[in-house]
Amino acid sequence: MAEEFLTLMADLDDKSQQTLSEWYEEIKKAGFTGAQTPGLPFHISMGCFSLDKEASVINEMNELAMQFSSIPVHISHIGLFAGGKVLYAAPDMNPANLLDLRQAIKTETQEKFPWTPHCTIMIDETETIQDALPILIEHFHPFMGRITKLHLCAFWPTREIATVYLKE
C-alpha cells in the first residue's frame, strides 16, 4: 500500500501518555483492542497534508517549535465521533494556547471536516465501541497535561518523519 497523506501531531508529555495508556490497558483487559494505528504516542492531530508538502511541513514544524512553549491541555471529557467508531478523550479549548498553535499552521491542509482536538483511545465498529465505552467511563478522570513536541508521520504504512520539541 502506498503512502497517502501526512499528519502533523502534537504529542502529549510522558505523564499524560501514561494516564491515557492506563485507560487503554483497562479496555484491553476487557477484551477490546481496536483498529487504531499501533505504536503511535497519544496526540492531538493538528493537520493533514498531501505528501508533496513534506519539506514545507518540516520547515513549519521547526518554526513553530521556536515560537511555542509547551502547551497545557486540560483533558476534561470523552466523546465519540459521528457513526460511533472512534472513542476519544479531549481537551477543553483554550484559545490562548492550543488553538493558537493550530491557527499558526500556514501550510495548506487537506482536511475536509472541522478540526476537533482529541486523543483517540480506540477505533472499532460501533457495537464494540459501545461495549468499551463503560470501561473508559469507569476509569476516566480529568487531568492537566502538556503538549511538548510536534511529530510528523506519513500514513499507510506509518512512516515516522520528524519530531521537534516545543520551547520549555
Secondary structure in CASP SS format (residue, H / E / C, confidence):
PFRMAT SS
TARGET T0000
AUTHOR 0000-0000-0000
METHOD secondary structure of the structure
MODEL  1
M C 1.00
A C 1.00
E C 1.00
E C 1.00
F E 1.00
L E 1.00
T E 1.00
L E 1.00
M E 1.00
A E 1.00
D E 1.00
L E 1.00
D C 1.00
D H 1.00
K H 1.00
S H 1.00
Q H 1.00
Q H 1.00
T H 1.00
L H 1.00
S H 1.00
E H 1.00
W H 1.00
Y H 1.00
E H 1.00
E H 1.00
I H 1.00
K H 1.00
K H 1.00
A C 1.00
G C 1.00
F C 1.00
T C 1.00
G C 1.00
A C 1.00
Q C 1.00
T C 1.00
P C 1.00
G C 1.00
L C 1.00
P C 1.00
F C 1.00
H E 1.00
I E 1.00
S E 1.00
M E 1.00
G E 1.00
C E 1.00
F E 1.00
S C 1.00
L H 1.00
D H 1.00
K H 1.00
E H 1.00
A H 1.00
S H 1.00
V H 1.00
I H 1.00
N H 1.00
E H 1.00
M H 1.00
N H 1.00
E H 1.00
L H 1.00
A H 1.00
M H 1.00
Q H 1.00
F C 1.00
S E 1.00
S C 1.00
I E 1.00
P E 1.00
V E 1.00
H E 1.00
I E 1.00
S E 1.00
H E 1.00
I E 1.00
G E 1.00
L E 1.00
F C 1.00
A C 1.00
G C 1.00
G C 1.00
K C 1.00
V E 1.00
L E 1.00
Y E 1.00
A E 1.00
A E 1.00
P E 1.00
D C 1.00
M C 1.00
N C 1.00
P C 1.00
A C 1.00
N C 1.00
L H 1.00
L H 1.00
D H 1.00
L H 1.00
R H 1.00
Q H 1.00
A H 1.00
I C 1.00
K C 1.00
T C 1.00
E C 1.00
T C 1.00
Q C 1.00
E C 1.00
K C 1.00
F C 1.00
P C 1.00
W C 1.00
T C 1.00
P C 1.00
H C 1.00
C E 1.00
T E 1.00
I E 1.00
M E 1.00
I E 1.00
D C 1.00
E C 1.00
T H 1.00
E H 1.00
T H 1.00
I H 1.00
Q H 1.00
D H 1.00
A H 1.00
L H 1.00
P H 1.00
I H 1.00
L H 1.00
I H 1.00
E H 1.00
H H 1.00
F C 1.00
H C 1.00
P C 1.00
F E 1.00
M E 1.00
G E 1.00
R E 1.00
I E 1.00
T E 1.00
K E 1.00
L E 1.00
H E 1.00
L E 1.00
C E 1.00
A E 1.00
F E 1.00
W C 1.00
P C 1.00
T C 1.00
R E 1.00
E E 1.00
I E 1.00
A E 1.00
T E 1.00
V E 1.00
Y E 1.00
L C 1.00
K E 1.00
E C 1.00
END
